[in-house]
Each structure stands twice: as C-alpha cells, then as structure tokens.
Amino acid sequence: MKKIKILAVGDIHGDTGLVKKLAEKAEKENVDLVILTGDLTFFDSSTKNLIGPFVKAKKEVLLLHGNHESIATIDFLSKLYPSTKNLHGYSFIKNDIGIFGAGGAEMEFNKTGNTEIFDILKKGNENLKGVKKKIMVTHMHPRGSKSEFSGFPGSKGIKKAIEKFKPDIALFSHIHEGAGIEEKIGKTKLINVSRKAKIFEI
C-alpha cells in the first residue's frame, strides 16, 4: 500500500496569510492531500483566498464546516473548486485509505445532540468497507479527550464513533489552545491540529 502524505489544519478563521504559508508548505513538502477541519471563516465572513491557494498548488482538499460557518458555505466552496470535497456525512478513498467526517460543534447539534453527529459519522463510514486504514475528521473534540482542559466538554457522539469504527487517526480542531495535543483512545491516535498544521504520512 502506497502511503499518502497529509497536511491537516483547522481554525483558520479567515487568515489568508496563514493559508498562503500553508499552501507553500504543502507544495514544498509535496503533500498528497490537505484536510481542513472547520472554522475556515470568522462567522461566515469572506471565503476569498481560503481554498484557492491550495488548489493553485495543485492539492486535493477535503473540508468540513465548523461552528463559524454553515454547511452551505462549505458546499459552495466544494462546488467552486472541483479538487475539493465536503466530508460532512461523506467519505473519500485514496490509495486504500478511507477518510470520513462530520462538521459543526455541539452548539450546532443541540437539537439531537450527540446522536446526530454519530449518525453523520456512521453514514460516512459505511462506504469504507475493505479499506486498509481510516481517518476520521471532525471539527469538535471527543468526550474525555485532553482538549477538555479548556472547560468545553467534548462530544459523546464523536467518542462513540471512535470506539465503534476504530479509525487509525482522528483529526479535529475547535479548541485553539489544544493545538498539537496527541493522545489515544484505544488504538486510535487523536490529533488536535487547530491552527498548528500537522503533516503526517499514513
């Protein structure tokens, strides 16, 4: 199985300077895929130059909405750029590696709470039978993770999805101060990328 190199980052909040630097880094490091874990904008303000630089660098981009933008914004961006894909409730397979995700945060999922986020992840995971490795991408952190030091409880639905679907890696952001924290739930490696971009191979 050929490995893929990924650059993952979240919580960009409209910082086009950061995007420019990251696109240059993605090109220099020759990454195969860029994963954006939500909160690309600041309350759905301008989406200008947030995806374009990655596309210009000829990178495929997978993205999710956070709690700062709507699903419609991410749908718009994924239609605007053919090399991008909205991961919310969907999956993507590259070199036998399956990637699935759910965006938003509990404040947005408060009608049916954790159940909805779990169901969205379940839907994405269903298309990944037979893949060699799996990456689960969410905006929010799972319940019981170290990112809860922030005082914001994690999602029970995300934790349940990790325990049930056993992804090799779970990527998320949301808690900026937790950037760079890595830990494990079972055999799943958890990485809070936030604004501190993580480049890794799987």
PyRosetta script that sets phi, psi and omega in degrees:
from pyrosetta import init, pose_from_sequence

init()
pose = pose_from_sequence("MKKIKILAVGDIHGDTGLVKKLAEKAEKENVDLVILTGDLTFFDSSTKNLIGPFVKAKKEVLLLHGNHESIATIDFLSKLYPSTKNLHGYSFIKNDIGIFGAGGAEMEFNKTGNTEIFDILKKGNENLKGVKKKIMVTHMHPRGSKSEFSGFPGSKGIKKAIEKFKPDIALFSHIHEGAGIEEKIGKTKLINVSRKAKIFEI")
pose.set_psi(1, 125.1)
pose.set_omega(1, -179.9)
pose.set_phi(2, -76.2)
pose.set_psi(2, 130.3)
pose.set_omega(2, -179.9)
pose.set_phi(3, -72.0)
pose.set_psi(3, 154.1)
pose.set_omega(3, 172.2)
pose.set_phi(4, -119.1)
pose.set_psi(4, 147.7)
pose.set_omega(4, -179.1)
pose.set_phi(5, -105.4)
pose.set_psi(5, 127.9)
pose.set_omega(5, -173.0)
pose.set_phi(6, -122.3)
pose.set_psi(6, 139.5)
pose.set_omega(6, 168.1)
pose.set_phi(7, -109.8)
pose.set_psi(7, 121.3)
pose.set_omega(7, -179.6)
pose.set_phi(8, -118.9)
pose.set_psi(8, 136.1)
pose.set_omega(8, 179.8)
pose.set_phi(9, -156.7)
pose.set_psi(9, 156.6)
pose.set_omega(9, 177.3)
pose.set_phi(10, -145.2)
pose.set_psi(10, -175.9)
pose.set_omega(10, 174.2)
pose.set_phi(11, 53.3)
pose.set_psi(11, 43.0)
pose.set_omega(11, -180.0)
pose.set_phi(12, -71.3)
pose.set_psi(12, -34.1)
pose.set_omega(12, 176.6)
pose.set_phi(13, 47.9)
pose.set_psi(13, 48.9)
pose.set_omega(13, 173.6)
pose.set_phi(14, 74.7)
pose.set_psi(14, 8.9)
pose.set_omega(14, -177.8)
pose.set_phi(15, -78.9)
pose.set_psi(15, 89.4)
pose.set_omega(15, -176.0)
pose.set_phi(16, -68.1)
pose.set_psi(16, -27.7)
pose.set_omega(16, 176.8)
pose.set_phi(17, -63.6)
pose.set_psi(17, -41.8)
pose.set_omega(17, 178.1)
pose.set_phi(18, -65.0)
pose.set_psi(18, -42.8)
pose.set_omega(18, 179.8)
pose.set_phi(19, -59.8)
pose.set_psi(19, -44.5)
pose.set_omega(19, -179.5)
pose.set_phi(20, -58.5)
pose.set_psi(20, -47.3)
pose.set_omega(20, 179.4)
pose.set_phi(21, -61.9)
pose.set_psi(21, -43.1)
pose.set_omega(21, -177.7)
pose.set_phi(22, -68.4)
pose.set_psi(22, -36.4)
pose.set_omega(22, 178.0)
pose.set_phi(23, -64.9)
pose.set_psi(23, -40.1)
pose.set_omega(23, 177.3)
pose.set_phi(24, -64.4)
pose.set_psi(24, -41.1)
pose.set_omega(24, 179.4)
pose.set_phi(25, -64.8)
pose.set_psi(25, -43.0)
pose.set_omega(25, -180.0)
pose.set_phi(26, -59.8)
pose.set_psi(26, -39.0)
pose.set_omega(26, -179.8)
pose.set_phi(27, -70.4)
pose.set_psi(27, -48.0)
pose.set_omega(27, -178.3)
pose.set_phi(28, -61.7)
pose.set_psi(28, -42.0)
pose.set_omega(28, -178.0)
pose.set_phi(29, -84.2)
pose.set_psi(29, -3.2)
pose.set_omega(29, 177.7)
pose.set_phi(30, 56.8)
pose.set_psi(30, 49.3)
pose.set_omega(30, 179.6)
pose.set_phi(31, -75.6)
pose.set_psi(31, 152.1)
pose.set_omega(31, -179.7)
pose.set_phi(32, -88.9)
pose.set_psi(32, -23.7)
pose.set_omega(32, -169.7)
pose.set_phi(33, -152.6)
pose.set_psi(33, 141.3)
pose.set_omega(33, 174.6)
pose.set_phi(34, -114.7)
pose.set_psi(34, 129.5)
pose.set_omega(34, 177.7)
pose.set_phi(35, -115.8)
pose.set_psi(35, 123.4)
pose.set_omega(35, 179.4)
pose.set_phi(36, -109.8)
pose.set_psi(36, 117.8)
pose.set_omega(36, -169.1)
pose.set_phi(37, -93.2)
pose.set_psi(37, 29.6)
pose.set_omega(37, 174.0)
pose.set_phi(38, 97.1)
pose.set_psi(38, 168.9)
pose.set_omega(38, -172.6)
pose.set_phi(39, 56.4)
pose.set_psi(39, 52.6)
pose.set_omega(39, 177.3)
pose.set_phi(40, -74.8)
pose.set_psi(40, -32.4)
pose.set_omega(40, -176.8)
pose.set_phi(41, -108.7)
pose.set_psi(41, -179.5)
pose.set_omega(41, 171.8)
pose.set_phi(42, -114.7)
pose.set_psi(42, 100.4)
pose.set_omega(42, -175.9)
pose.set_phi(43, 50.1)
pose.set_psi(43, 53.1)
pose.set_omega(43, 173.6)
pose.set_phi(44, 60.7)
pose.set_psi(44, 21.3)
pose.set_omega(44, 175.9)
pose.set_phi(45, -71.7)
pose.set_psi(45, -167.6)
pose.set_omega(45, -170.4)
pose.set_phi(46, -45.7)
pose.set_psi(46, 136.3)
pose.set_omega(46, 177.0)
pose.set_phi(47, -102.5)
pose.set_psi(47, 6.9)
pose.set_omega(47, -176.2)
pose.set_phi(48, -63.2)
pose.set_psi(48, 134.3)
pose.set_omega(48, 176.2)
pose.set_phi(49, 61.3)
pose.set_psi(49, 25.5)
pose.set_omega(49, 176.9)
pose.set_phi(50, -97.6)
pose.set_psi(50, -27.0)
pose.set_omega(50, 179.8)
pose.set_phi(51, -114.8)
pose.set_psi(51, -36.8)
pose.set_omega(51, -177.1)
pose.set_phi(52, -45.6)
pose.set_psi(52, -48.6)
pose.set_omega(52, -178.7)
pose.set_phi(53, -59.4)
pose.set_psi(53, -34.3)
pose.set_omega(53, 177.6)
pose.set_phi(54, -70.0)
pose.set_psi(54, -40.1)
pose.set_omega(54, 180.0)
pose.set_phi(55, -65.9)
pose.set_psi(55, -41.5)
pose.set_omega(55, 178.6)
pose.set_phi(56, -61.4)
pose.set_psi(56, -33.0)
pose.set_omega(56, 178.2)
pose.set_phi(57, -81.2)
pose.set_psi(57, 8.1)
pose.set_omega(57, 178.3)
pose.set_phi(58, 60.4)
pose.set_psi(58, 43.3)
pose.set_omega(58, 178.4)
pose.set_phi(59, -109.3)
pose.set_psi(59, 140.6)
pose.set_omega(59, 171.3)
pose.set_phi(60, -76.1)
pose.set_psi(60, 141.1)
pose.set_omega(60, -176.7)
pose.set_phi(61, -126.5)
pose.set_psi(61, 129.6)
pose.set_omega(61, 171.8)
pose.set_phi(62, -109.8)
pose.set_psi(62, 134.2)
pose.set_omega(62, -176.6)
pose.set_phi(63, -141.4)
pose.set_psi(63, 161.2)
pose.set_omega(63, -180.0)
pose.set_phi(64, -135.6)
pose.set_psi(64, 157.5)
pose.set_omega(64, 170.3)
pose.set_phi(65, -84.0)
pose.set_psi(65, 151.4)
pose.set_omega(65, 173.8)
pose.set_phi(66, -105.1)
pose.set_psi(66, -145.0)
pose.set_omega(66, 174.7)
pose.set_phi(67, -98.0)
pose.set_psi(67, 3.7)
pose.set_omega(67, 178.9)
pose.set_phi(68, -103.4)
pose.set_psi(68, -6.0)
pose.set_omega(68, 176.1)
pose.set_phi(69, -142.8)
pose.set_psi(69, 163.3)
pose.set_omega(69, -177.9)
pose.set_phi(70, -88.6)
pose.set_psi(70, 164.7)
pose.set_omega(70, 174.0)
pose.set_phi(71, -60.8)
pose.set_psi(71, -35.5)
pose.set_omega(71, -178.7)
pose.set_phi(72, -59.5)
pose.set_psi(72, -39.0)
pose.set_omega(72, 179.1)
pose.set_phi(73, -62.6)
pose.set_psi(73, -44.3)
pose.set_omega(73, -179.1)
pose.set_phi(74, -69.8)
pose.set_psi(74, -37.5)
pose.set_omega(74, 175.1)
pose.set_phi(75, -60.6)
pose.set_psi(75, -43.3)
pose.set_omega(75, 179.3)
pose.set_phi(76, -59.5)
pose.set_psi(76, -47.5)
pose.set_omega(76, -179.0)
pose.set_phi(77, -64.9)
pose.set_psi(77, -38.4)
pose.set_omega(77, -178.4)
pose.set_phi(78, -73.6)
pose.set_psi(78, -21.8)
pose.set_omega(78, 175.1)
pose.set_phi(79, -84.5)
pose.set_psi(79, -32.5)
pose.set_omega(79, -179.2)
pose.set_phi(80, -65.9)
pose.set_psi(80, -39.3)
pose.set_omega(80, -178.7)
pose.set_phi(81, -114.8)
pose.set_psi(81, 112.4)
pose.set_omega(81, -176.8)
pose.set_phi(82, -61.0)
pose.set_psi(82, -21.9)
pose.set_omega(82, -178.4)
pose.set_phi(83, -90.7)
pose.set_psi(83, 14.4)
pose.set_omega(83, 177.5)
pose.set_phi(84, -116.6)
pose.set_psi(84, 155.9)
pose.set_omega(84, -179.3)
pose.set_phi(85, -143.2)
pose.set_psi(85, 133.4)
pose.set_omega(85, 174.6)
pose.set_phi(86, -79.6)
pose.set_psi(86, 120.6)
pose.set_omega(86, -176.4)
pose.set_phi(87, -86.5)
pose.set_psi(87, -7.7)
pose.set_omega(87, -173.1)
pose.set_phi(88, -64.1)
pose.set_psi(88, 103.8)
pose.set_omega(88, -179.0)
pose.set_phi(89, 81.9)
pose.set_psi(89, 5.5)
pose.set_omega(89, -178.6)
pose.set_phi(90, -121.6)
pose.set_psi(90, 178.3)
pose.set_omega(90, 177.2)
pose.set_phi(91, -138.7)
pose.set_psi(91, 165.8)
pose.set_omega(91, -176.0)
pose.set_phi(92, -144.7)
pose.set_psi(92, 133.7)
pose.set_omega(92, 179.9)
pose.set_phi(93, -120.3)
pose.set_psi(93, 131.1)
pose.set_omega(93, 176.2)
pose.set_phi(94, -141.4)
pose.set_psi(94, 125.1)
pose.set_omega(94, 179.1)
pose.set_phi(95, 50.4)
pose.set_psi(95, 43.6)
pose.set_omega(95, 177.9)
pose.set_phi(96, 69.4)
pose.set_psi(96, 15.9)
pose.set_omega(96, 175.6)
pose.set_phi(97, -112.5)
pose.set_psi(97, 123.1)
pose.set_omega(97, -178.0)
pose.set_phi(98, -100.4)
pose.set_psi(98, 134.3)
pose.set_omega(98, -179.3)
pose.set_phi(99, -124.5)
pose.set_psi(99, 130.9)
pose.set_omega(99, 179.5)
pose.set_phi(100, -140.1)
pose.set_psi(100, 160.2)
pose.set_omega(100, -175.0)
pose.set_phi(101, -162.3)
pose.set_psi(101, 173.7)
pose.set_omega(101, 175.3)
pose.set_phi(102, -148.7)
pose.set_psi(102, 129.3)
pose.set_omega(102, -179.3)
pose.set_phi(103, -94.6)
pose.set_psi(103, -169.6)
pose.set_omega(103, 179.0)
pose.set_phi(104, 79.3)
pose.set_psi(104, -179.9)
pose.set_omega(104, 177.6)
pose.set_phi(105, -141.0)
pose.set_psi(105, 169.4)
pose.set_omega(105, -173.3)
pose.set_phi(106, -52.2)
pose.set_psi(106, -32.9)
pose.set_omega(106, -179.4)
pose.set_phi(107, -63.7)
pose.set_psi(107, -23.9)
pose.set_omega(107, 179.8)
pose.set_phi(108, -93.2)
pose.set_psi(108, -24.0)
pose.set_omega(108, -177.8)
pose.set_phi(109, -98.1)
pose.set_psi(109, 24.6)
pose.set_omega(109, -171.1)
pose.set_phi(110, -73.9)
pose.set_psi(110, -13.0)
pose.set_omega(110, 179.7)
pose.set_phi(111, -69.8)
pose.set_psi(111, -49.2)
pose.set_omega(111, 177.6)
pose.set_phi(112, -118.9)
pose.set_psi(112, 7.4)
pose.set_omega(112, 172.0)
pose.set_phi(113, 52.4)
pose.set_psi(113, -135.2)
pose.set_omega(113, -172.5)
pose.set_phi(114, -61.3)
pose.set_psi(114, -28.5)
pose.set_omega(114, -177.6)
pose.set_phi(115, -63.3)
pose.set_psi(115, -42.1)
pose.set_omega(115, -177.4)
pose.set_phi(116, -64.5)
pose.set_psi(116, -45.8)
pose.set_omega(116, -178.1)
pose.set_phi(117, -64.2)
pose.set_psi(117, -37.6)
pose.set_omega(117, 177.5)
pose.set_phi(118, -64.5)
pose.set_psi(118, -44.9)
pose.set_omega(118, -178.8)
pose.set_phi(119, -62.3)
pose.set_psi(119, -36.6)
pose.set_omega(119, 179.1)
pose.set_phi(120, -67.1)
pose.set_psi(120, -41.9)
pose.set_omega(120, 178.1)
pose.set_phi(121, -66.6)
pose.set_psi(121, -37.8)
pose.set_omega(121, 179.0)
pose.set_phi(122, -61.9)
pose.set_psi(122, -42.8)
pose.set_omega(122, 179.8)
pose.set_phi(123, -60.9)
pose.set_psi(123, -43.9)
pose.set_omega(123, 179.0)
pose.set_phi(124, -66.4)
pose.set_psi(124, -38.8)
pose.set_omega(124, -177.8)
pose.set_phi(125, -69.0)
pose.set_psi(125, -28.0)
pose.set_omega(125, -175.2)
pose.set_phi(126, -58.9)
pose.set_psi(126, -28.0)
pose.set_omega(126, -178.3)
pose.set_phi(127, -88.3)
pose.set_psi(127, 8.8)
pose.set_omega(127, -173.1)
pose.set_phi(128, -111.3)
pose.set_psi(128, 26.5)
pose.set_omega(128, 179.5)
pose.set_phi(129, -66.2)
pose.set_psi(129, 132.4)
pose.set_omega(129, 175.1)
pose.set_phi(130, 87.7)
pose.set_psi(130, -2.0)
pose.set_omega(130, 177.0)
pose.set_phi(131, -73.7)
pose.set_psi(131, 156.0)
pose.set_omega(131, -177.2)
pose.set_phi(132, -77.8)
pose.set_psi(132, -38.9)
pose.set_omega(132, -178.3)
pose.set_phi(133, -138.6)
pose.set_psi(133, 156.1)
pose.set_omega(133, -179.0)
pose.set_phi(134, -133.5)
pose.set_psi(134, 140.9)
pose.set_omega(134, 173.6)
pose.set_phi(135, -121.4)
pose.set_psi(135, 128.8)
pose.set_omega(135, 176.9)
pose.set_phi(136, -106.6)
pose.set_psi(136, 130.7)
pose.set_omega(136, -176.8)
pose.set_phi(137, -119.7)
pose.set_psi(137, 126.9)
pose.set_omega(137, 175.2)
pose.set_phi(138, -135.1)
pose.set_psi(138, 166.0)
pose.set_omega(138, 173.8)
pose.set_phi(139, -84.1)
pose.set_psi(139, -39.3)
pose.set_omega(139, -173.3)
pose.set_phi(140, -92.7)
pose.set_psi(140, 160.2)
pose.set_omega(140, 178.7)
pose.set_phi(141, -86.3)
pose.set_psi(141, 154.6)
pose.set_omega(141, 177.7)
pose.set_phi(142, -78.1)
pose.set_psi(142, 154.5)
pose.set_omega(142, 174.9)
pose.set_phi(143, -58.2)
pose.set_psi(143, 138.5)
pose.set_omega(143, 177.0)
pose.set_phi(144, 84.7)
pose.set_psi(144, 1.2)
pose.set_omega(144, -179.7)
pose.set_phi(145, -86.2)
pose.set_psi(145, 163.7)
pose.set_omega(145, -176.5)
pose.set_phi(146, -64.2)
pose.set_psi(146, -21.8)
pose.set_omega(146, -179.9)
pose.set_phi(147, -65.4)
pose.set_psi(147, -10.9)
pose.set_omega(147, 177.8)
pose.set_phi(148, -70.6)
pose.set_psi(148, -7.4)
pose.set_omega(148, 177.1)
pose.set_phi(149, -58.5)
pose.set_psi(149, -20.1)
pose.set_omega(149, -178.4)
pose.set_phi(150, -70.8)
pose.set_psi(150, -13.9)
pose.set_omega(150, -176.0)
pose.set_phi(151, 95.0)
pose.set_psi(151, -8.6)
pose.set_omega(151, 177.1)
pose.set_phi(152, -95.2)
pose.set_psi(152, 114.6)
pose.set_omega(152, 179.5)
pose.set_phi(153, -64.2)
pose.set_psi(153, 144.7)
pose.set_omega(153, 178.1)
pose.set_phi(154, -78.4)
pose.set_psi(154, 177.7)
pose.set_omega(154, -176.8)
pose.set_phi(155, -88.9)
pose.set_psi(155, 127.6)
pose.set_omega(155, 176.1)
pose.set_phi(156, -67.0)
pose.set_psi(156, -35.7)
pose.set_omega(156, 179.9)
pose.set_phi(157, -62.2)
pose.set_psi(157, -39.7)
pose.set_omega(157, 179.0)
pose.set_phi(158, -68.8)
pose.set_psi(158, -41.2)
pose.set_omega(158, 178.9)
pose.set_phi(159, -62.8)
pose.set_psi(159, -43.0)
pose.set_omega(159, 179.6)
pose.set_phi(160, -61.3)
pose.set_psi(160, -40.6)
pose.set_omega(160, 179.7)
pose.set_phi(161, -64.4)
pose.set_psi(161, -39.0)
pose.set_omega(161, 178.2)
pose.set_phi(162, -63.4)
pose.set_psi(162, -45.6)
pose.set_omega(162, -178.4)
pose.set_phi(163, -66.9)
pose.set_psi(163, -35.4)
pose.set_omega(163, -175.8)
pose.set_phi(164, -83.8)
pose.set_psi(164, -44.0)
pose.set_omega(164, -174.2)
pose.set_phi(165, -94.9)
pose.set_psi(165, -11.1)
pose.set_omega(165, 174.8)
pose.set_phi(166, 46.2)
pose.set_psi(166, 56.0)
pose.set_omega(166, 175.6)
pose.set_phi(167, -65.6)
pose.set_psi(167, 153.9)
pose.set_omega(167, 177.8)
pose.set_phi(168, -70.2)
pose.set_psi(168, -37.7)
pose.set_omega(168, -179.4)
pose.set_phi(169, -134.5)
pose.set_psi(169, 139.5)
pose.set_omega(169, 172.6)
pose.set_phi(170, -119.3)
pose.set_psi(170, 119.3)
pose.set_omega(170, -179.7)
pose.set_phi(171, -105.8)
pose.set_psi(171, 140.2)
pose.set_omega(171, 175.8)
pose.set_phi(172, -157.9)
pose.set_psi(172, 175.8)
pose.set_omega(172, 177.9)
pose.set_phi(173, -141.5)
pose.set_psi(173, -117.8)
pose.set_omega(173, 173.7)
pose.set_phi(174, 75.6)
pose.set_psi(174, -53.5)
pose.set_omega(174, -179.8)
pose.set_phi(175, -95.3)
pose.set_psi(175, 98.7)
pose.set_omega(175, -173.4)
pose.set_phi(176, -57.8)
pose.set_psi(176, -40.9)
pose.set_omega(176, -176.1)
pose.set_phi(177, -68.5)
pose.set_psi(177, -13.5)
pose.set_omega(177, -179.3)
pose.set_phi(178, -91.4)
pose.set_psi(178, 5.4)
pose.set_omega(178, -176.8)
pose.set_phi(179, -53.9)
pose.set_psi(179, 129.0)
pose.set_omega(179, 176.5)
pose.set_phi(180, 93.6)
pose.set_psi(180, -7.8)
pose.set_omega(180, 179.3)
pose.set_phi(181, -71.8)
pose.set_psi(181, 128.3)
pose.set_omega(181, 176.1)
pose.set_phi(182, -123.6)
pose.set_psi(182, 140.8)
pose.set_omega(182, -179.8)
pose.set_phi(183, -158.1)
pose.set_psi(183, -172.7)
pose.set_omega(183, -179.6)
pose.set_phi(184, -134.6)
pose.set_psi(184, 144.8)
pose.set_omega(184, 165.0)
pose.set_phi(185, -120.7)
pose.set_psi(185, 111.8)
pose.set_omega(185, -173.2)
pose.set_phi(186, 60.9)
pose.set_psi(186, -126.0)
pose.set_omega(186, 179.3)
pose.set_phi(187, -97.1)
pose.set_psi(187, 1.7)
pose.set_omega(187, -178.8)
pose.set_phi(188, -85.0)
pose.set_psi(188, 128.0)
pose.set_omega(188, 176.7)
pose.set_phi(189, -87.2)
pose.set_psi(189, 124.0)
pose.set_omega(189, 179.3)
pose.set_phi(190, -98.0)
pose.set_psi(190, 131.9)
pose.set_omega(190, 177.1)
pose.set_phi(191, -131.5)
pose.set_psi(191, 117.3)
pose.set_omega(191, 171.9)
pose.set_phi(192, -86.8)
pose.set_psi(192, 106.3)
pose.set_omega(192, -176.3)
pose.set_phi(193, -85.0)
pose.set_psi(193, -38.2)
pose.set_omega(193, -174.0)
pose.set_phi(194, 39.0)
pose.set_psi(194, -134.5)
pose.set_omega(194, -176.6)
pose.set_phi(195, -85.6)
pose.set_psi(195, -5.4)
pose.set_omega(195, -179.2)
pose.set_phi(196, -92.0)
pose.set_psi(196, 88.9)
pose.set_omega(196, -173.6)
pose.set_phi(197, -53.0)
pose.set_psi(197, 139.6)
pose.set_omega(197, 179.6)
pose.set_phi(198, -116.6)
pose.set_psi(198, 128.2)
pose.set_omega(198, 174.0)
pose.set_phi(199, -110.3)
pose.set_psi(199, 128.0)
pose.set_omega(199, -179.5)
pose.set_phi(200, -148.4)
pose.set_psi(200, 162.6)
pose.set_omega(200, 177.2)
pose.set_phi(201, -113.4)
pose.set_psi(201, 144.6)
pose.set_omega(201, 176.1)
pose.set_phi(202, -139.2)
pose.dump_pdb("model.pdb")
